[in-house]
Amino acid sequence: MNTIDPTAADPLAPLRARTALPDAVATDWFALGNALLERANGDKALLREAVDALMRAHRLDANCDARLLHDIAQTAFILRDWALIESSTALLLARDGNDANALVWRAAAVQERDDFTEAQRLLHEAARAAPGNQVVLHKLALCIKEQGRFGEAEALLRRVLELTPDNAHALFDLSELEVRAGRYAQGWLDYEARIAFAHDSNAARAALAAISPNWRGESLAGKTLVVYGEQGNGDCLWSVRFLPLLAERAQREGGRVIFGYAGPMQHLFERMLPDGIKIETSLDTKPDYHCGLMSLPLRLGINDPSVWGRPYLSADPALAGAWRERVAGATVAGNKKIGLVWNGNPDHIRDRRRSVPAHEVARILDVPGVTFFAISPGREQTVGQWRTKGIDIVDLTPQFTAGFDDVAALLVNLDALVTIDSGPAHLAGALGVPTWLMLDHVSAWFWGEETERTPWYQTVELFRQPSAGAWEAVLERVRARLEALAE
């Protein structure tokens, strides 16, 4: 009878067993850390275990391997562990002040605390240490973009593309600057660069690409096109408005359109779609073509946003009626009813910049004659703290049982929504709810540049930070609007 080796199924088991011994040395921990990195494939738990193992190796013998500090700093960069990046890169730069990788990683950590002057200095040092390096120039472009210097950032991105013409990430970043500036035709074309790396996060696209070509605007006569939802909820909410126009074209040409979507806004979308489009939540139909939802502006020639600002979504009538009663029961008689979103998904790459700290947003919450309604679930603790201070704020989100349909039904029963740049901003705009959108200094491209209105939503008003992290001026303006509304 053959004996089964208990470590055979798990190649990490021998390494973990070795590091569990009291005489484990730095090279044992280094070997475990690198084995974990090889298998992590983006898994944050494995990456965290890996960096912990590498740190243990460093504590036992900082010189056990020449790559050790670099592996620690690089993994910390992937994990966005800014404190560890700063400590590890300080050691790397003490060893070699011209270490371009360490300079780039450290610049990212410094930029995270809004010290753009120092971040830019570090990136210029990296550019001198590695002349013509496209990664360094790309990071420098993004640092300059975060300061609102869009023209300089664009020039740098174009330089990156001269060095690496097939650089999809640089072209994608350039496209966002072009669309932000209203150069839609070129911007939509360059925005297609995302398809080169969309397989990293969109299983639907990968499955469709395996059985059909990407639709580039060919005739739909006798053809079936599947349009798949992509990116975040806000992106889908913004771009779903173009599906009826696509349906008109398909009907003229004798084709068929299917919307491939299995997300949380399915019922919202079903109410707006024309009869010519049905939603499929799984890959039931083999299409002749596939297309991302965010590609529709390019394929349909949407270059004038001024005709697209009308509301296009609606709340479920029965749910709206039920929420009308809930809102009325929670509101002081005569008060204005204001929705509130002050922070978003913490995993969003821009969440720290787009979210307003609770202690800062509190300065608008004591306006007399206003009852606030928390819109984002999971904020009960903060709401409870505000209520103990006498703030009139209600959290009905535990009654959300129908997902975004409940959010929509609540929103249409409010006088206005005060929100950061997140999904509810797009939802409220699509529903035609008056919306006061508090924007960080360099916000998403949807909201353009320097304007107080957006052509994409008639009822959305923009309140922009004058500089990174400067919420005070935004909140003063929002408070003034609240006071005027409540008079």
Buried (B, 14 or more C-beta within 10 A) or exposed (E): EEEEEEEEEEEBEBBBBBBEEEEBBBBBBBBBBBBBBEEBEEEEEBBBBBBBBBBBBBEBBEEBBEEBBBBBBBBBBBBBBBEBBBBBBEBBBEEEEEBBBBBBBBBBBBBBEBBBEEBBBBBBBBBEBBEEBBBBBBBBBBBBBBBBBBEBBBEBBEBBBEEBEEBBBBBBBBBBBBBBBEBBBBBBEBBBBBBBEBEEEBEBBEBBBEEBEBBEEBEBEEBBBBBBBBBBBBBBBBBBBBBBBBBBBBBEEEBBBBBBBEBBBBBBBEEBBEEBBEBBEEBEEEBBBBBBBBBBBBBBEBBEBEEBBEBBBBBBEEBBEBBBEBBEEBBEEEBBBBBBBBBBEEEBEBBBBBBBEBEBBBBBBEBEBBBBBBBBBEBEEBBEEBEEEEBBBBBBBEEBEBBBBBBBBBBBBBBBBBBBBBBBBBBBBBBBBBBBBBBBBBBBBBBBBEEEBBBBBBBBBBBBBEEBBBBEEBBEBBBEBBBEBBE
